[in-house]
Amino acid sequence: MARYCIAQLTCGHCKATIGQTVRAQDPAARLIFDMAAREVRSDTAAKRPALLAALADDGYPTPPL
């Protein structure tokens, strides 16, 4: 399971947008959101570089872990 720290993860709208972005890459992706830690854990077949680029395009850049 991959982990992404997303500083902009602050509300339900952010959660929905990030979910749509990830599922556009992999409709079967499983996501676990930790709003307090501003972290998303993802079990997905999507390639990490493509997923990071898609998140950044939607306004949710993630630092490398």
DOKE-26923 format. One record per residue: x, y, z of N, C-alpha, C in turn; residue in one letter; residue number from 0. Coordinates in nm, 2 decimals. Example, Ala and Ser with C-alpha at 12.3 -4.5 7.8 and 13.67 -1.06 7.14 Angstrom:
<sites>
SITE/npx/npy/npz/capx/capy/capz/cpx/cpy/cpz/code/pos
SITE/1.32/-0.57/0.78/1.23/-0.45/0.78/1.32/-0.33/0.78/a/0
SITE/1.28/-0.22/0.71/1.37/-0.11/0.71/1.29/0.00/0.79/s/1
</sites>
This chain:
<sites>
SITE/npx/npy/npz/capx/capy/capz/cpx/cpy/cpz/code/pos
SITE/0.08/-0.12/0.00/0.00/0.00/0.00/0.09/0.12/0.00/m/0
SITE/0.07/0.21/-0.10/0.15/0.33/-0.11/0.09/0.44/-0.02/a/1
SITE/0.18/0.53/0.03/0.14/0.64/0.12/0.17/0.77/0.05/r/2
SITE/0.08/0.86/0.06/0.10/1.00/0.00/0.06/1.10/0.11/y/3
SITE/0.15/1.19/0.13/0.13/1.30/0.22/0.08/1.42/0.14/c/4
SITE/-0.04/1.47/0.16/-0.10/1.57/0.08/-0.14/1.69/0.18/i/5
SITE/-0.06/1.79/0.18/-0.08/1.90/0.27/-0.22/1.97/0.25/a/6
SITE/-0.27/1.97/0.13/-0.39/2.03/0.09/-0.52/1.95/0.13/q/7
SITE/-0.50/1.83/0.18/-0.61/1.75/0.22/-0.67/1.80/0.35/l/8
SITE/-0.78/1.88/0.33/-0.83/1.95/0.45/-0.98/1.93/0.46/t/9
SITE/-1.05/1.88/0.36/-1.20/1.87/0.37/-1.25/1.76/0.29/c/10
SITE/-1.38/1.74/0.30/-1.45/1.64/0.22/-1.44/1.66/0.07/g/11
SITE/-1.44/1.78/0.02/-1.42/1.81/-0.12/-1.29/1.76/-0.17/h/12
SITE/-1.18/1.79/-0.09/-1.05/1.74/-0.12/-1.05/1.59/-0.13/c/13
SITE/-1.11/1.53/-0.04/-1.11/1.38/-0.03/-1.18/1.33/-0.16/k/14
SITE/-1.29/1.39/-0.20/-1.37/1.34/-0.32/-1.29/1.36/-0.44/a/15
SITE/-1.22/1.48/-0.45/-1.14/1.51/-0.57/-1.02/1.41/-0.58/t/16
SITE/-0.96/1.39/-0.47/-0.84/1.30/-0.48/-0.89/1.16/-0.51/i/17
SITE/-1.00/1.11/-0.45/-1.06/0.98/-0.49/-1.09/0.97/-0.64/g/18
SITE/-1.15/1.07/-0.69/-1.18/1.07/-0.84/-1.05/1.06/-0.92/q/19
SITE/-0.95/1.14/-0.88/-0.82/1.14/-0.95/-0.76/1.00/-0.95/t/20
SITE/-0.75/0.94/-0.84/-0.69/0.81/-0.83/-0.77/0.71/-0.90/v/21
SITE/-0.90/0.71/-0.89/-0.99/0.61/-0.96/-0.99/0.63/-1.11/r/22
SITE/-0.96/0.75/-1.16/-0.95/0.77/-1.30/-0.83/0.70/-1.35/a/23
SITE/-0.72/0.68/-1.27/-0.61/0.60/-1.31/-0.63/0.45/-1.29/q/24
SITE/-0.71/0.42/-1.18/-0.73/0.28/-1.15/-0.87/0.27/-1.08/d/25
SITE/-0.98/0.23/-1.16/-1.11/0.23/-1.10/-1.12/0.13/-0.98/p/26
SITE/-1.03/0.03/-0.97/-1.04/-0.06/-0.86/-0.96/-0.02/-0.74/a/27
SITE/-0.90/0.10/-0.74/-0.81/0.14/-0.63/-0.89/0.15/-0.50/a/28
SITE/-0.82/0.11/-0.39/-0.87/0.12/-0.25/-0.80/0.23/-0.19/r/29
SITE/-0.87/0.32/-0.12/-0.81/0.44/-0.06/-0.85/0.44/0.09/l/30
SITE/-0.76/0.48/0.17/-0.78/0.51/0.31/-0.73/0.65/0.34/i/31
SITE/-0.82/0.74/0.38/-0.79/0.88/0.41/-0.77/0.90/0.56/f/32
SITE/-0.66/0.97/0.60/-0.64/1.01/0.73/-0.63/1.16/0.73/d/33
SITE/-0.75/1.23/0.75/-0.76/1.37/0.74/-0.67/1.44/0.84/m/34
SITE/-0.66/1.39/0.96/-0.58/1.46/1.06/-0.43/1.46/1.02/a/35
SITE/-0.39/1.35/0.97/-0.25/1.35/0.93/-0.22/1.40/0.79/a/36
SITE/-0.33/1.43/0.72/-0.33/1.47/0.58/-0.25/1.37/0.49/r/37
SITE/-0.30/1.25/0.50/-0.23/1.14/0.44/-0.34/1.05/0.37/e/38
SITE/-0.30/0.99/0.26/-0.38/0.90/0.18/-0.30/0.77/0.16/v/39
SITE/-0.36/0.66/0.19/-0.30/0.53/0.16/-0.38/0.47/0.05/r/40
SITE/-0.30/0.42/-0.05/-0.37/0.37/-0.17/-0.32/0.23/-0.21/s/41
SITE/-0.41/0.14/-0.23/-0.38/0.01/-0.29/-0.43/0.02/-0.43/d/42
SITE/-0.33/0.04/-0.53/-0.37/0.06/-0.67/-0.27/0.00/-0.76/t/43
SITE/-0.32/-0.03/-0.88/-0.23/-0.08/-0.99/-0.17/0.04/-1.07/a/44
SITE/-0.21/0.16/-1.04/-0.17/0.27/-1.12/-0.02/0.30/-1.09/a/45
SITE/0.05/0.34/-1.19/0.20/0.37/-1.18/0.21/0.50/-1.09/k/46
SITE/0.30/0.49/-1.00/0.32/0.60/-0.90/0.35/0.74/-0.98/r/47
SITE/0.44/0.74/-1.07/0.47/0.87/-1.14/0.34/0.93/-1.21/p/48
SITE/0.26/0.85/-1.27/0.14/0.89/-1.34/0.04/0.94/-1.23/a/49
SITE/0.03/0.87/-1.12/-0.06/0.91/-1.02/-0.02/1.05/-0.95/l/50
SITE/0.11/1.06/-0.93/0.16/1.18/-0.87/0.14/1.30/-0.96/l/51
SITE/0.16/1.28/-1.09/0.14/1.39/-1.19/-0.01/1.43/-1.20/a/52
SITE/-0.10/1.33/-1.19/-0.25/1.36/-1.20/-0.29/1.43/-1.07/a/53
SITE/-0.24/1.39/-0.95/-0.27/1.46/-0.83/-0.22/1.61/-0.84/l/54
SITE/-0.10/1.63/-0.88/-0.04/1.76/-0.90/-0.12/1.85/-0.99/a/55
SITE/-0.17/1.79/-1.10/-0.25/1.86/-1.20/-0.38/1.90/-1.14/d/56
SITE/-0.43/1.83/-1.04/-0.56/1.86/-0.98/-0.54/1.95/-0.86/d/57
SITE/-0.42/2.00/-0.83/-0.39/2.09/-0.72/-0.35/2.02/-0.59/g/58
SITE/-0.31/1.90/-0.60/-0.27/1.82/-0.48/-0.13/1.77/-0.50/y/59
SITE/-0.03/1.85/-0.50/0.11/1.80/-0.52/0.15/1.73/-0.39/p/60
SITE/0.23/1.62/-0.41/0.28/1.54/-0.30/0.43/1.54/-0.30/t/61
SITE/0.49/1.55/-0.18/0.63/1.54/-0.18/0.68/1.40/-0.19/p/62
SITE/0.79/1.37/-0.24/0.84/1.23/-0.25/0.86/1.18/-0.11/p/63
SITE/0.82/1.05/-0.10/0.84/0.98/0.03/0.95/0.87/0.01/l/64
</sites>
